[in-house]
Amino acid sequence: MKLGKKAKRFWASLKHQGGEERRVFFTSFGITGLTILLRFMGLLQASEWTALDQFYTLRPTPPQDERIVIVGIDEADLQTIGTWPIPDAVMADLLTAIASYQPKVIGLDIYRDLPIEPGHAELQEVMGSLPNLIGIEWLADTYWSGVPAPQSLVKDRRVGFNNVVTDPDGTVRRNTLYMHIDGKARTSFALKIAFLYLQHYGITPMPAQSNPQYLQLGEGVFRPFRSNDGGYVRVDDKGYQILADFRGPAETYTRVSMMDVIEGKVEADLLRDRIVLIGSVATRLRDFFRTPYSNGLIVSKKAVSGVELQANFISQILDVALYDRPILQTLPNPLEWLWILVWAYLGASFSWSISSPQRLGLHLFTALLGLTGACYAAFLVGWWLPFVPPAIALSGSAIFIISYLAHQKEELNRSKEFLHKVIDSIPDPVFVKDKNHRWVVLNQAYCNLIGYPLEALLEKSDRDVFSRREAEAFRQHDEETFFTHESQESEESLTDARGVTHLIATKRSLHQDAAGNLFLVGVMRDITQRKRREEELKLSNEELKVSQNQMRYLAYHDNLTRLANRKLFEENLTQAIAEAEANHHWIAILFLDLDGFKDINDTLGHDGGDMLLKAVALRLTGCLRSSDTVARFGGDEFTVILPKIPTIADAARVADKILSTLMQSFSINGQTLSVTTSIGISLYPVDAEKIENLIKCADTAMYRAKDLGKNRYEFWHNLPNASDCDRARLPHPNDSECHSQNQSEL
């Protein structure tokens, strides 16, 4: 509201065209021109990259991309194999194992240009037999000679180049889709995999309607990167590059180890219909790259492995093709210049019209927050707006006007005092140490944190104030910064003068003055409350998980007997049928009904009947395999799933065991009871293939057993109403053991 009123006042004053207004305009245009000059000289390039990296680290992490799974060759795998490169025989086993899971695409992000015996011939044969396998090559450049791809993949053009473009600061922010070698277009590894995956959706590459020189996949158009886009200045834009959009920091994608895949320890659904990327993640192999998530000012994430870098590239391409997600867009030069001019004018006008240092600092700080928020919001919707040039223009025009006014009014000392107050008003504690680890500059926030006055701390060291353990920890981090000359971040504990222990995050960096004096500057942040909230949230999540497990158990089990209920029975039967169909196994379904249970219930009452049902459930569970499923179907009816039975005779033997087990006496409320049961048996796929038909057949066979005298079992295919077609499908029609028998005869 105040900023709006101030802007209206400025625009009203323009009508008078006084000297003050001209000074504001001249300053705004002059600072804008100087900033643009610095921009095109490339002096702001690194800072603009840093700002972009911070937006990445602040952006909410998107959901995990379930389309991509990484098979990582980690340290444990290298220890198991015992050598690097991995022998061709092991690689052949890995590819064969992955292919058995039926992924849509397999990407091999490992160079295999030379035979690594044993198993080279076997690997070539496996590679040639996998039409959905894509390999890598390295195209020769200024610094490295090329690395060819395996010939078994080259002849089918199932190869993509693995060259990666890094910025001068060693960070990957761009993705190269095509390169032209000797007049021929070569496709990148990530794009090659995306093409193969998108074929399943009927999407093929085509020229964009807006510009035939652009690539279009689905509704998404890949606008190529130009050398001065965003914060870049005259960088190499050879080939067909795009600005990369990373899904998250390291270890964002689902990852399994190589040996787990070879040994069959990975769930089939995890790899089926996915893009499976194979690559090294072991630290010793040093196949890692820095991404924007590796450059956070507060918390820096570790570098990503090469295979996860390719996963990010593939994920971005798929999102553009399938969801029309735009490539990160940048402003054309005229709009970028106007954007800088607006912020330069704000800085100059505020500084000219506001005399109070406190109010001016607040306005400038608010304007800087507004710039940060605007750039961040634009980034979230796919726009890379300049941040550093307008911030420099804002502060530069403000500083110029302040300096001009101080010179004109002989208030240079007052301006210095104002700047000191602005620095001291920073909320985070700041300390500066010399090479002897003594404090030479401290802000008030630091003094407030540790509870000592400034005079008691200057020229002292950590050992004079903190405990020995804390002081040694601080000194160790300080020495590491002095030794490496690189910024360091750490988390530590600090006990203040009141005996209160704080958890703090400290960022240390080195600064050198014009005389060559080296100083260590540390910026601290109290993270005690944040850590406490994290622990509370972790505990809450664990309690929620326990509650969810309990609710799931109640939803899938009978309240009385604790056996599986009908819902869980049908889910387990569905799974068993799927496995039986894939492996050509048989399944037996037993339908049990207690004989004369109604009379027992009438005699003992419902409580006694419930106790009998629970006792029956215990005996049924005890006489079956752990792989079998026992369920209470309702009332005194029980069902049993016998998966993977070799012959019909095995089902008959289980039925015999159940009959004999339940015939033994029960002791209920001091009374001895005898109970028998009638059992109906149906077979998959002999009698039926659908769940409801299998249950119906077993139920019908059970009633037949009751009609024939109870305490016995009957097979559905032996009943008079079983169709000839059912009989014809019996694999063992002469198996006499499969016929029902009266329990008294056995």
C-alpha positions in Angstrom: 0.0 0.0 0.0 2.8 2.5 0.9 4.8 1.6 -2.2 1.7 2.3 -4.3 1.2 5.7 -2.8 4.9 6.5 -3.2 4.8 5.6 -6.9 1.7 7.8 -7.5 3.6 10.7 -5.9 6.6 10.1 -8.2 4.5 10.1 -11.3 2.7 13.3 -10.2 6.0 15.1 -9.7 7.1 14.3 -13.3 4.7 17.0 -14.5 7.0 19.7 -13.1 10.2 18.3 -14.7 12.4 19.9 -11.9 16.0 19.3 -11.4 15.4 16.6 -8.8 13.3 14.5 -11.1 15.9 14.8 -13.9 18.6 13.7 -11.5 16.5 10.5 -10.8 16.0 9.8 -14.5 19.6 10.4 -15.4 20.8 8.2 -12.6 18.3 5.5 -13.5 19.3 5.5 -17.2 23.0 5.8 -16.4 23.0 2.9 -13.9 20.9 0.8 -16.3 23.4 1.4 -19.1 26.3 0.5 -16.8 24.5 -2.6 -15.6 23.8 -3.7 -19.2 27.4 -3.1 -20.1 28.5 -5.3 -17.2 26.0 -7.8 -18.3 27.3 -8.1 -21.8 30.9 -8.1 -20.6 30.0 -11.3 -18.8 30.9 -10.0 -15.4 27.4 -10.8 -14.0 27.1 -14.2 -15.6 28.3 -16.3 -12.7 26.2 -14.3 -10.2 23.1 -14.9 -12.4 23.8 -18.6 -12.5 24.1 -18.6 -8.7 20.7 -16.8 -8.4 19.1 -19.4 -10.8 20.6 -22.2 -8.7 19.1 -20.8 -5.5 15.6 -20.8 -7.2 16.1 -24.5 -8.0 17.0 -25.3 -4.4 14.0 -23.3 -3.1 11.5 -24.8 -5.6 9.2 -27.5 -4.2 10.5 -30.9 -5.3 8.1 -32.4 -7.9 6.8 -35.9 -7.4 9.2 -38.7 -8.1 9.3 -39.7 -11.8 8.0 -43.3 -11.7 8.8 -43.7 -15.4 12.5 -44.1 -14.7 14.4 -46.5 -12.5 18.2 -46.5 -12.2 20.2 -49.7 -11.8 23.2 -48.3 -10.0 26.6 -50.0 -9.9 27.6 -49.0 -6.3 30.5 -49.6 -4.0 29.0 -52.9 -2.8 28.6 -54.2 -6.3 32.2 -53.4 -7.1 33.3 -55.2 -3.9 31.2 -58.2 -5.0 32.4 -58.3 -8.6 36.0 -57.5 -7.5 37.0 -55.6 -10.7 36.3 -52.6 -12.9 35.4 -52.4 -15.7 32.7 -55.1 -15.1 33.4 -58.3 -17.1 31.2 -58.7 -20.2 29.7 -61.9 -18.7 28.4 -60.1 -15.7 27.0 -57.3 -17.9 25.3 -59.9 -20.1 23.7 -61.4 -17.0 22.5 -58.0 -15.9 20.9 -57.1 -19.3 19.2 -60.5 -19.4 17.9 -60.1 -15.9 16.5 -56.6 -16.7 15.0 -57.7 -20.0 13.1 -60.4 -18.1 11.2 -57.7 -16.2 9.9 -56.3 -19.6 10.9 -52.7 -19.4 9.9 -50.3 -22.2 13.5 -49.1 -22.7 16.9 -50.1 -21.4 19.6 -47.4 -21.4 23.2 -48.6 -20.9 25.2 -45.5 -19.6 28.5 -47.4 -19.6 31.1 -47.5 -22.3 31.5 -51.0 -23.8 33.8 -50.3 -26.8 36.4 -52.9 -25.8 36.0 -56.6 -24.9 36.3 -57.3 -21.2 36.6 -61.0 -21.0 35.1 -63.4 -20.1 31.8 -63.3 -21.9 32.4 -60.8 -24.7 30.7 -62.9 -27.3 27.8 -63.6 -24.9 27.4 -59.8 -24.3 27.3 -59.0 -28.0 24.7 -61.7 -28.5 22.5 -60.3 -25.7 22.9 -56.7 -26.9 21.9 -57.8 -30.4 18.8 -59.6 -29.1 17.4 -56.6 -27.2 15.7 -54.2 -29.6 14.8 -51.8 -26.7 18.5 -51.4 -25.6 20.2 -48.0 -26.2 24.0 -47.7 -25.7 26.3 -44.7 -25.4 29.2 -43.2 -27.3 31.4 -40.2 -26.8 31.8 -37.9 -29.7 35.3 -36.5 -30.2 35.7 -32.9 -29.1 38.5 -30.4 -28.5 39.7 -32.1 -25.3 38.9 -35.8 -25.7 39.1 -38.3 -28.4 35.9 -40.2 -29.2 34.7 -43.5 -27.5 32.7 -45.6 -30.0 29.7 -47.7 -29.1 29.4 -51.5 -29.4 29.1 -52.6 -33.0 26.1 -54.8 -32.1 24.2 -51.6 -31.3 25.7 -49.3 -34.0 24.4 -51.4 -36.9 20.8 -50.9 -35.6 21.4 -47.2 -34.8 20.6 -47.9 -31.1 23.3 -45.5 -29.9 23.2 -42.0 -28.4 26.1 -39.7 -27.6 26.9 -39.0 -23.9 28.7 -35.6 -24.3 27.6 -33.2 -21.5 27.9 -29.4 -21.7 29.2 -27.8 -18.5 29.3 -24.1 -17.7 32.6 -22.4 -16.7 31.8 -23.0 -13.0 31.6 -26.7 -13.6 27.8 -26.9 -13.4 25.5 -28.6 -15.9 22.6 -26.3 -16.8 22.1 -27.3 -20.5 21.1 -30.4 -22.3 22.4 -31.1 -25.9 19.8 -33.0 -28.0 21.7 -33.1 -31.3 25.2 -32.6 -32.6 26.4 -32.5 -36.2 29.5 -34.4 -37.1 30.8 -34.4 -40.7 27.4 -33.1 -41.8 25.5 -35.8 -40.1 23.1 -35.3 -37.1 23.9 -37.4 -34.1 21.3 -37.9 -31.4 21.9 -37.7 -27.6 21.5 -40.7 -25.4 18.7 -39.1 -23.5 16.8 -38.1 -26.6 17.3 -41.5 -28.2 15.7 -43.2 -25.1 12.9 -40.7 -25.1 12.1 -41.4 -28.8 11.9 -45.1 -28.1 9.7 -44.6 -25.0 7.4 -42.1 -26.8 6.7 -44.6 -29.6 4.5 -46.5 -27.2 2.3 -43.3 -27.1 2.3 -42.9 -30.8 4.6 -39.8 -30.6 7.4 -39.4 -33.2 9.7 -36.4 -33.8 8.5 -33.8 -36.3 9.3 -30.2 -37.3 7.4 -27.6 -35.2 4.6 -25.8 -36.8 5.8 -22.4 -35.4 9.3 -22.9 -36.8 10.3 -25.9 -38.9 13.8 -25.7 -37.5 12.6 -26.6 -34.1 12.0 -30.1 -32.8 8.4 -31.0 -31.8 7.3 -34.1 -29.8 3.6 -34.4 -29.3 2.4 -30.9 -28.4 5.7 -29.8 -26.9 8.2 -27.7 -28.9 11.9 -27.7 -28.0 13.1 -24.1 -28.6 16.9 -24.3 -29.0 19.2 -22.4 -26.6 21.0 -19.3 -27.9 24.3 -18.0 -26.7 22.9 -14.9 -24.8 19.7 -16.5 -23.4 19.0 -15.7 -19.7 22.1 -15.0 -17.8 24.5 -16.4 -20.4 26.8 -14.2 -22.4 28.4 -15.4 -25.7 28.6 -19.1 -24.6 29.0 -21.9 -27.1 25.6 -22.9 -28.4 26.7 -25.4 -31.0 24.5 -28.3 -31.8 20.8 -28.3 -30.6 20.9 -27.3 -26.9 18.0 -26.6 -24.5 18.1 -25.2 -21.0 17.9 -28.2 -18.6 15.2 -28.5 -16.0 16.3 -30.7 -13.2 13.7 -32.7 -11.2 15.5 -32.5 -7.9 18.9 -33.0 -6.1 20.9 -36.2 -6.1 19.1 -39.5 -5.4 15.8 -38.2 -6.7 15.1 -41.2 -8.8 14.3 -44.7 -7.7 17.5 -46.7 -7.6 18.3 -50.4 -7.2 21.7 -52.1 -7.1 23.1 -54.2 -9.9 23.5 -57.3 -7.8 20.0 -57.1 -6.5 18.7 -57.2 -10.1 21.0 -60.1 -11.1 20.0 -62.1 -8.0 16.3 -61.4 -8.6 15.7 -59.4 -5.5 13.8 -56.6 -7.2 10.0 -56.6 -7.5 8.8 -57.1 -11.0 6.4 -54.1 -11.0 9.3 -51.8 -10.2 10.9 -52.3 -13.6 8.1 -53.4 -15.8 7.1 -50.9 -18.5 9.7 -48.4 -17.1 12.8 -46.8 -18.6 15.7 -48.7 -16.9 19.0 -46.8 -16.9 22.2 -48.7 -16.0 25.2 -46.6 -14.8 27.8 -46.2 -12.1 27.0 -44.5 -8.8 30.1 -45.6 -6.9 32.2 -42.7 -5.5 35.5 -44.2 -6.6 34.5 -44.1 -10.3 34.0 -40.3 -10.1 31.2 -40.1 -12.7 29.5 -37.2 -11.1 28.3 -33.8 -12.2 27.3 -30.6 -10.4 23.8 -29.3 -11.0 22.0 -26.2 -9.7 21.0 -28.3 -6.6 24.8 -28.6 -5.8 25.2 -24.9 -5.4 22.9 -23.9 -2.6 24.0 -20.9 -0.5 22.4 -22.3 2.7 22.4 -26.1 2.0 24.4 -27.5 -0.9 23.4 -30.9 -2.2 26.0 -33.4 -3.5 26.7 -33.8 -7.1 24.6 -36.3 -9.2 25.9 -39.4 -10.9 26.2 -39.4 -14.6 23.3 -41.9 -15.0 21.1 -39.7 -12.8 22.0 -36.7 -14.9 20.7 -38.6 -17.9 17.6 -39.5 -16.0 16.9 -35.8 -15.5 17.4 -35.1 -19.2 15.0 -37.9 -20.2 12.4 -36.8 -17.6 12.4 -33.2 -19.0 12.0 -34.4 -22.6 9.1 -36.7 -21.6 7.4 -34.0 -19.7 7.6 -31.6 -22.7 6.3 -34.3 -25.1 3.6 -35.7 -22.9 2.4 -32.8 -20.9 3.5 -29.8 -23.0 5.7 -28.5 -20.2 7.5 -25.5 -21.6 11.3 -25.2 -21.8 12.6 -22.5 -19.4 11.9 -19.2 -21.3 13.9 -16.0 -21.2 13.2 -12.3 -22.1 14.3 -10.8 -25.3 16.9 -8.0 -24.9 14.6 -5.0 -25.1 12.3 -6.3 -22.4 15.3 -7.3 -20.3 16.6 -3.7 -20.5 13.2 -2.3 -19.5 13.1 -4.7 -16.6 16.4 -3.4 -15.3 15.4 0.2 -15.8 12.3 -0.2 -13.7 14.3 -1.4 -10.7 17.0 1.3 -11.2 14.3 3.9 -11.1 12.8 2.5 -7.9 16.2 2.6 -6.2 17.0 6.1 -7.3 13.5 7.5 -6.5 13.4 6.0 -3.0 16.9 7.3 -2.2 16.0 10.8 -3.4 12.7 11.2 -1.7 13.2 9.4 1.6 15.5 11.2 4.1 15.2 8.8 7.0 17.9 6.1 6.9 15.6 3.6 8.6 12.7 4.2 6.2 15.0 4.1 3.2 16.5 0.9 4.3 13.1 -0.6 4.8 11.9 0.5 1.4 15.1 -0.8 -0.3 14.9 -4.1 1.5 11.2 -4.4 0.6 12.0 -3.7 -3.0 14.7 -6.3 -3.0 12.3 -8.8 -1.5 9.8 -7.9 -4.2 12.4 -8.5 -6.9 13.3 -11.8 -5.4 9.7 -12.8 -5.1 8.9 -11.8 -8.7 11.8 -13.7 -10.1 11.0 -16.7 -8.1 7.4 -16.7 -9.0 8.3 -16.3 -12.7 10.7 -19.2 -12.3 8.0 -21.5 -10.9 5.9 -20.9 -14.1 8.8 -21.4 -16.5 10.4 -18.0 -16.9 14.1 -17.1 -16.1 14.0 -13.4 -15.3 17.2 -11.5 -14.7 17.8 -11.1 -10.9 21.4 -9.9 -10.4 21.3 -7.0 -13.0 18.1 -5.4 -11.6 19.4 -6.0 -8.0 22.6 -4.2 -9.0 20.6 -1.5 -10.7 18.4 -1.1 -7.6 21.3 -0.9 -5.1 23.6 0.9 -7.5 21.2 3.8 -8.2 20.4 4.0 -4.5 24.0 4.2 -3.6 24.7 6.7 -6.3 21.9 9.0 -5.1 22.9 8.6 -1.4 26.5 9.4 -2.2 25.5 12.4 -4.3 23.3 13.8 -1.5 25.9 13.1 1.1 28.5 15.0 -0.9 26.2 17.8 -1.7 25.1 18.3 1.9 28.4 17.3 3.5 26.7 14.3 5.2 29.3 11.7 4.3 29.8 10.7 7.9 26.0 10.4 8.3 25.9 8.1 5.3 28.6 5.9 6.7 26.7 5.7 10.0 23.6 4.7 8.0 25.4 1.9 6.2 26.7 0.6 9.5 23.2 0.5 11.0 21.9 -1.3 7.9 24.7 -3.9 8.3 24.1 -4.2 12.1 20.3 -4.7 11.5 20.9 -8.0 9.7 19.0 -10.5 11.8 21.6 -13.4 11.4 24.6 -13.4 13.7 27.8 -12.5 11.8 31.4 -12.9 13.0 34.8 -12.0 11.4 38.0 -13.7 12.5 41.7 -13.2 11.7 44.1 -16.0 10.8 44.8 -16.5 14.6 41.1 -17.3 15.1 40.4 -14.2 17.1 37.2 -12.2 16.6 37.8 -8.8 15.0 34.3 -7.8 14.0 30.9 -8.9 15.4 27.4 -7.7 14.8 24.9 -7.3 17.6 22.9 -10.4 16.6 26.0 -12.5 17.3 26.4 -10.9 20.8 22.7 -11.4 21.5 23.0 -15.1 20.5 25.8 -16.0 22.8 24.9 -13.6 25.6 28.1 -11.6 26.0 28.7 -7.8 25.3 30.8 -6.8 22.3 33.6 -5.4 24.5 34.0 -8.8 26.2 34.4 -10.7 22.9 36.7 -8.6 20.6 40.2 -10.0 20.2 39.1 -13.2 22.0 38.8 -16.7 20.6 36.3 -19.5 20.9 38.5 -21.2 23.5 38.0 -18.2 25.8 34.2 -18.4 25.7 32.9 -21.9 24.8 33.5 -25.4 26.2 36.5 -27.3 25.0 34.5 -29.6 22.8 32.6 -26.8 21.1 35.7 -24.6 20.7 37.6 -27.5 19.1 34.7 -28.1 16.7 34.6 -24.5 15.7 38.4 -24.3 15.3 38.4 -27.5 13.1 35.8 -25.9 10.7 37.7 -22.6 10.6 41.0 -24.3 9.8 39.4 -26.3 7.0 38.2 -23.1 5.5 41.6 -21.4 5.8 43.3 -24.5 4.3 41.0 -25.0 1.3 40.1 -21.4 0.6 36.6 -22.6 -0.2 33.3 -21.8 1.4 32.3 -24.4 4.1 28.9 -25.1 5.6 28.4 -27.0 8.9 26.0 -27.7 11.6 27.2 -27.3 15.2 26.0 -26.9 18.8 26.7 -23.7 20.8 26.1 -23.1 24.5 25.5 -19.5 25.4 26.3 -17.6 28.6 22.9 -18.6 30.1 23.7 -22.3 29.7 21.2 -22.8 26.8 22.5 -25.0 24.0 21.6 -23.9 20.4 21.8 -25.9 17.2 23.3 -23.6 14.6 24.1 -23.7 10.8 27.2 -21.8 9.9 28.5 -20.8 6.5 32.2 -19.8 6.4 34.1 -18.1 3.6 37.4 -16.2 3.2 37.7 -12.5 2.2 40.9 -10.6 1.5 41.3 -6.8 1.7 43.4 -4.5 -0.5 46.4 -5.0 1.8 46.3 -8.8 1.5 44.9 -9.4 5.0 42.9 -12.7 5.1 39.7 -12.8 7.2 37.2 -15.6 7.8 33.6 -14.4 7.7 30.9 -16.6 9.2 27.2 -16.2 9.0 25.2 -18.2 11.5 21.6 -19.3 11.8 19.8 -20.7 14.8 18.2 -24.0 13.6 17.2 -25.3 17.0 13.4 -24.9 16.5 13.6 -26.3 12.9 15.4 -29.4 14.1 12.9 -29.9 16.9 10.0 -29.6 14.4 11.7 -32.1 12.2 12.0 -34.6 15.0 8.4 -34.0 16.0 7.3 -34.5 12.4 9.3 -37.7 12.1 7.6 -39.1 15.3 4.2 -38.1 14.0 4.8 -39.8 10.7 5.9 -43.0 12.5 2.7 -43.0 14.6 0.6 -42.4 11.5 2.3 -45.3 9.7 1.5 -47.6 12.6 -2.1 -46.5 12.6 -2.4 -47.1 8.9 -0.9 -50.6 9.3 -3.5 -51.3 12.0 -6.4 -50.1 9.8 -5.2 -52.1 6.9 -5.0 -55.2 9.1 -8.6 -54.7 10.3 -9.8 -54.1 6.8 -8.3 -57.5 5.5 -9.0 -59.8 8.5 -11.9 -61.3 10.2 -12.6 -59.7 13.6 -13.4 -63.0 15.4 -10.9 -65.5 14.1 -8.1 -63.1 12.9 -8.1 -65.1 9.6 -8.1 -63.4 6.3 -11.5 -62.2 5.3 -13.3 -62.5 2.0 -11.6 -59.4 0.5 -8.1 -60.6 1.3 -9.0 -64.1 0.2 -10.0 -62.8 -3.2 -6.9 -60.6 -3.5 -4.6 -63.5 -2.7 -6.5 -65.8 -5.1 -6.1 -63.2 -7.8 -2.3 -63.0 -7.2 -2.0 -66.8 -7.1 -3.9 -67.2 -10.4 -1.6 -64.6 -12.0 1.5 -66.6 -10.8 0.0 -69.9 -11.8 -0.8 -68.6 -15.3 2.7 -67.4 -15.7 4.4 -70.6 -14.4 1.8 -73.2 -15.4 0.9 -74.2 -11.8 -2.3 -75.6 -10.4 -4.3 -74.1 -7.6 -6.8 -75.9 -5.3 -9.7 -74.0 -3.7 -11.2 -75.8 -0.6 -14.6 -74.7 0.6 -15.3 -75.9 4.2 -18.6 -76.0 6.1 -18.8 -77.3 9.7 -21.4 -80.1 10.0 -24.1 -79.4 12.6 -22.7 -76.1 13.7 -26.2 -74.7 14.2 -27.0 -77.3 16.8 -23.8 -76.5 18.7 -24.6 -72.8 18.5 -28.1 -73.4 19.8 -26.7 -75.5 22.7 -23.7 -73.4 23.8 -25.0 -70.0 22.7 -23.3 -67.6 20.4 -20.3 -67.1 22.8 -19.6 -70.8 22.7 -20.1 -70.9 19.0 -17.6 -68.1 18.6 -15.1 -69.9 20.8 -15.5 -73.0 18.6 -14.9 -71.0 15.4 -11.7 -69.5 16.8 -10.5 -73.0 17.8 -11.3 -74.3 14.3 -9.4 -71.4 12.8 -6.3 -72.2 14.9 -6.3 -75.8 13.9 -6.7 -74.9 10.2 -3.8 -72.5 10.4 -1.6 -75.1 12.1 -2.1 -77.9 9.6 -1.4 -75.9 6.4 1.7 -74.4 4.8 2.7 -70.8 5.4 2.1 -70.1 1.7 -1.5 -71.3 1.9 -4.3 -68.9 2.6 -7.0 -69.7 5.2 -10.0 -67.4 5.3 -13.3 -67.2 7.0 -15.9 -66.8 4.3 -18.9 -66.2 6.6 -20.6 -67.9 9.5 -19.1 -71.4 9.8 -17.8 -71.4 6.3 -14.0 -71.4 5.6 -12.0 -71.3 2.5 -8.4 -72.4 1.7 -6.1 -71.5 -1.2 -3.5 -74.2 -2.0 -1.1 -72.6 -4.6 1.5 -74.4 -6.6 0.1 -78.0 -6.1 2.0 -80.6 -8.3 -1.0 -83.0 -8.6 -4.6 -83.4 -7.7 -3.6 -86.0 -5.2 -1.8 -83.3 -3.1 -5.1 -81.5 -2.8 -6.8 -84.7 -1.6 -4.0 -85.3 1.0 -4.5 -81.8 2.4 -8.3 -82.3 2.6 -7.7 -85.6 4.4 -5.4 -83.8 6.9 -8.0 -81.1 7.6 -10.8 -83.7 8.1 -8.7 -85.7 10.6 -7.5 -82.6 12.4 -11.0 -81.2 12.9 -12.4 -84.6 14.0 -10.3 -84.4 17.2 -12.3 -83.2 20.2 -12.6 -79.5 21.2 -12.8 -78.3 24.8 -15.2 -75.4 24.9 -16.3 -73.9 28.3 -15.5 -77.1 30.1 -17.5 -79.2 27.6 -16.0 -81.7 25.1 -17.3 -81.2 21.6 -16.8 -83.2 18.4 -17.2 -81.5 15.1 -16.8 -82.7 11.5 -16.7 -80.7 8.3 -17.6 -81.2 4.6 -15.2 -80.0 2.0 -15.7 -79.1 -1.6 -12.6 -78.7 -3.9 -12.2 -76.9 -7.2 -9.1 -76.7 -9.3 -7.5 -73.9 -11.4 -7.4 -74.0 -14.4 -9.1 -77.5 -14.5 -12.6 -76.5 -13.3 -12.7 -72.8 -14.0 -10.4 -69.8 -14.5 -12.5 -67.0 -12.9 -12.5 -66.4 -9.2 -16.3 -66.4 -8.8 -16.6 -69.7 -10.8 -13.8 -71.4 -8.8 -15.6 -70.5 -5.5 -19.0 -71.6 -6.9 -17.6 -74.9 -8.1 -16.0 -75.6 -4.6 -19.3 -74.5 -2.9 -21.3 -76.9 -5.0 -18.8 -79.8 -4.4 -19.1 -79.0 -0.6 -22.9 -79.4 -0.7 -22.4 -82.7 -2.6 -20.1 -83.9 0.2 -22.9 -83.1 2.7 -25.5 -84.9 0.7 -23.2 -88.0 0.6 -23.0 -88.2 4.4 -20.8 -85.3 5.5 -17.3 -85.6 7.0 -15.8 -86.0 3.6 -14.6 -84.1 0.6 -15.7 -83.9 -3.1 -13.9 -82.6 -6.2 -16.0 -80.6 -8.6 -14.9 -82.4 -11.7 -16.1 -85.7 -10.2 -19.6 -84.5 -9.7 -22.4 -85.7 -12.0 -23.1 -82.1 -13.2 -19.4 -81.4 -14.2 -19.3 -80.9 -18.0 -17.5 -83.2 -20.4 -15.4 -80.2 -21.3 -14.2 -79.9 -17.7 -13.4 -83.6 -17.6 -11.4 -83.4 -20.9 -9.2 -80.7 -19.4 -7.9 -82.8 -16.6 -4.2 -83.4 -16.8 -4.5 -86.6 -14.7 -7.8 -88.3 -15.6 -6.6 -91.6 -14.2 -5.4 -90.4 -10.9 -7.5 -92.5 -8.6 -6.3 -90.6 -5.5 -8.3 -87.6 -6.7 -11.7 -89.2 -6.1 -13.6 -88.3 -2.9 -13.5 -90.7 -0.1 -15.5 -91.0 3.1 -13.4 -90.1 6.1 -14.4 -93.3 7.8 -12.9 -95.3 4.9 -9.5 -93.6 4.9 
